[in-house]
Amino acid sequence: MTVSNFYSVLKEMYPDSLSCPWDNDGLMVCRDPLAPVKKTAVALDATVSVIEKAAELGCDTLLVHHPMIFRKLSSLTAESYIGRRVFAALDSGISVISLHTRLDAGAGGVNDCLCDTLGLTNVSAFGDAEAPEIGRIGDFEETEPENFALHVKQALAAPFVEAYVCRASRRIAVLGGGGGDFIVPAIDAGADTIVVGEAGYNSAQDGAEAGINVIIAGHFYTENPVCRQLERLARTIANSQVYVLNSNSRIAV
């Protein structure tokens, strides 16, 4: 299977229509769209270190969640980290494919993987007017919010979580990554708890006062479970050998 064929199948599963209007994902870098996909690295981010590791492993393709190129470029030089990423991929002959908010919203994507990791049942979609199906909401055995926050920490192997609590946890909304803007939509969807990767202090505090527990577990930790899905996609679609790489550079001290 070629890079072009692989990306075409991924687009059928996760079409552009699922992406938020502000997003920029897709085929980020590709020297030769007709090149075969034989060895694929998957990761959350296409950092220089991830690209270099993929090259060491002999990979020809890198499948990631976050866009390697997100904002419009006015130039491309080795002085910028974006330029270094692009040049590292081109020099190594690695094609980079990014599936961002379409993978948040799509079936089996970021938020479905997060629900599976947390053990939620009866899962359905929720969101806002711009992205009505991006989040997920499901059930969990009723427990005190402190206990559920500890469950989240352990399930995601996060170094810590922040929890703004007000009531028992049973109906759980999740939105991996930056989910602070979805606290109110989660309340409207009937959630008593929301798990997000990031949220501002005021948003979380206001949420707790409005009657929803807000658990902030870290951007990387809430999204990284999707690497299992990316690995599965590369194996089943492209029949590729797959390496899962860790792109996390954050430490807790």
C-alpha positions in Angstrom: 0.0 0.0 0.0 1.3 3.5 -0.9 1.3 6.5 1.4 -1.4 8.1 -0.8 -3.6 4.9 -0.6 -3.1 4.7 3.2 -4.1 8.4 3.7 -7.1 7.9 1.4 -8.5 5.1 3.6 -7.8 7.1 6.8 -9.8 10.0 5.2 -12.7 7.7 4.6 -12.7 6.6 8.2 -12.1 10.1 9.6 -13.3 12.6 7.0 -12.4 16.3 6.9 -16.0 17.1 7.9 -15.3 15.9 11.4 -12.4 18.4 11.8 -13.0 21.8 13.6 -12.9 24.7 11.2 -9.7 26.1 12.7 -7.8 22.8 12.5 -5.0 21.9 10.1 -4.3 18.2 9.8 -3.9 15.6 7.1 -0.9 14.7 5.0 1.7 17.0 6.6 4.9 16.0 4.8 5.3 13.6 1.9 8.2 13.4 -0.6 6.7 10.6 -2.6 3.0 9.8 -2.3 3.6 6.5 -4.3 6.1 5.3 -1.8 5.1 2.0 -0.1 4.1 1.9 3.6 6.2 -0.9 5.2 7.2 0.4 8.6 5.1 2.9 10.6 5.8 4.8 13.8 2.9 6.1 15.7 3.0 8.8 18.4 1.0 11.7 19.8 3.4 14.3 18.4 5.7 14.5 15.4 8.6 16.0 17.4 12.2 16.0 16.0 13.2 13.3 18.5 10.2 11.2 17.5 11.1 11.6 13.8 14.8 10.8 14.5 13.8 7.7 16.4 11.4 6.6 13.6 14.3 7.0 11.2 16.6 4.9 13.4 13.9 2.2 13.2 13.8 2.4 9.5 10.2 3.7 9.3 8.9 5.3 6.1 5.7 6.7 7.7 4.8 8.5 10.9 1.1 8.6 12.0 0.4 11.1 14.8 -2.5 12.9 16.4 -1.3 16.5 16.7 -0.6 18.5 13.5 3.1 18.8 12.7 2.3 22.1 10.9 -0.6 23.9 12.6 -0.3 27.6 11.8 0.3 29.2 8.5 4.1 29.4 7.7 5.7 32.6 6.4 9.1 30.8 6.1 10.7 27.4 6.5 14.2 27.4 8.0 16.2 25.2 10.3 16.1 28.0 12.8 12.5 27.2 13.7 11.4 23.9 15.4 8.7 23.5 12.7 11.4 23.7 10.0 13.6 21.2 11.9 10.7 18.8 12.0 10.0 19.1 8.3 13.6 18.8 7.3 14.1 15.8 9.6 11.2 14.0 8.0 12.2 14.9 4.4 15.9 14.0 5.0 14.8 10.6 6.4 12.2 10.0 3.6 9.4 9.8 6.2 5.8 10.8 5.3 3.9 12.4 8.2 0.2 12.0 8.6 -1.7 13.8 11.2 -5.3 13.2 12.4 -6.3 15.8 14.9 -9.9 16.9 15.8 -11.3 14.5 13.3 -9.7 11.8 15.4 -11.2 13.4 18.6 -14.7 13.2 17.1 -14.5 10.0 15.1 -15.4 6.5 16.2 -12.6 4.7 18.0 -10.7 7.9 18.3 -9.2 10.0 21.1 -12.3 10.3 23.3 -13.6 6.7 22.7 -10.1 5.4 23.7 -10.3 7.6 26.8 -13.7 6.2 27.7 -12.4 2.7 27.3 -9.4 3.4 29.5 -11.6 4.9 32.3 -14.1 2.0 32.0 -17.1 4.1 31.1 -20.3 2.4 29.8 -23.4 3.5 27.8 -21.2 6.0 25.9 -22.6 8.6 23.6 -21.4 11.8 21.9 -21.7 15.4 23.1 -20.2 18.7 22.1 -21.0 22.3 21.2 -22.4 24.0 18.1 -19.0 24.0 16.3 -18.1 20.4 17.2 -21.3 18.5 18.2 -19.8 15.0 18.4 -16.3 15.7 19.6 -16.7 14.7 23.3 -18.1 11.6 24.9 -20.3 11.0 28.0 -20.9 7.7 29.8 -21.7 6.0 33.0 -19.5 4.9 35.9 -20.3 3.2 39.2 -21.3 6.1 41.6 -18.4 7.1 43.8 -17.0 10.1 45.6 -15.3 12.5 43.3 -12.0 12.1 45.1 -12.1 8.4 44.5 -12.9 8.9 40.8 -10.1 11.4 40.5 -7.7 8.8 41.9 -9.1 6.3 39.4 -8.4 8.7 36.5 -4.8 9.2 37.7 -4.1 5.5 38.0 -5.9 4.5 34.7 -4.0 7.1 32.7 -0.7 6.7 34.6 -0.6 10.4 35.1 1.8 11.9 37.6 -1.0 13.9 39.2 -4.5 15.2 38.5 -6.2 18.4 39.6 -9.8 18.0 40.8 -12.4 20.7 41.4 -15.2 18.8 43.2 -18.7 19.3 44.4 -20.7 16.1 44.2 -20.6 12.3 43.6 -19.4 11.1 40.2 -21.6 8.8 38.1 -22.3 10.4 34.7 -18.9 11.2 33.2 -18.1 13.5 30.3 -14.6 13.3 28.7 -12.7 15.4 26.3 -9.0 14.7 25.9 -6.6 17.6 25.4 -7.9 21.2 25.8 -11.4 20.7 27.1 -12.1 23.7 29.2 -14.5 25.2 26.7 -16.7 22.1 27.0 -17.5 22.3 30.7 -20.8 24.0 30.1 -21.8 21.7 27.2 -21.1 18.8 29.5 -23.4 20.2 32.2 -26.1 20.7 29.5 -25.5 17.0 28.5 -26.3 15.8 32.0 -22.7 15.1 33.3 -21.9 15.5 37.0 -18.1 15.1 36.2 -15.9 16.0 33.3 -12.4 14.7 32.6 -10.2 17.0 30.4 -6.5 17.4 29.6 -6.4 21.1 30.2 -8.7 23.8 31.6 -8.1 27.2 33.1 -8.5 27.8 36.9 -11.5 30.1 36.5 -13.3 27.7 34.1 -12.7 24.7 36.5 -13.7 26.7 39.6 -16.8 28.0 37.9 -17.7 24.5 36.8 -17.5 23.1 40.3 -19.7 26.0 41.5 -22.2 25.2 38.7 -22.5 21.6 39.9 -19.9 19.6 37.9 -16.7 18.0 39.1 -13.8 19.1 36.8 -10.8 16.7 36.7 -7.7 18.0 34.8 -5.5 15.0 34.0 -2.9 16.5 31.5 -3.1 17.0 27.8 -0.7 14.1 26.9 -2.2 11.6 29.4 -5.8 12.1 28.2 -4.9 11.7 24.5 -2.0 9.2 24.5 -4.4 6.2 24.8 -5.3 6.8 21.1 -1.9 5.6 20.1 -3.4 2.1 20.5 -5.9 3.0 17.8 -3.3 4.5 15.5 -1.2 1.3 15.9 -4.3 -0.8 15.0 -5.0 1.4 11.9 -1.5 1.0 10.6 -1.5 -2.7 11.1 -4.9 -3.5 9.6 -5.0 -0.9 6.8 -1.4 -0.9 5.6 -0.3 -4.3 6.9 2.6 -2.3 8.3 5.1 -3.2 11.0 4.4 -0.6 13.7 6.4 1.0 16.5 4.7 3.1 19.2 6.9 6.0 20.3 6.5 8.3 23.4 6.6 12.0 22.6 6.0 13.3 26.1 8.7 15.7 27.3 6.9 17.0 30.4 8.1 16.0 33.9 6.5 16.6 37.3 8.8 17.7 40.1 
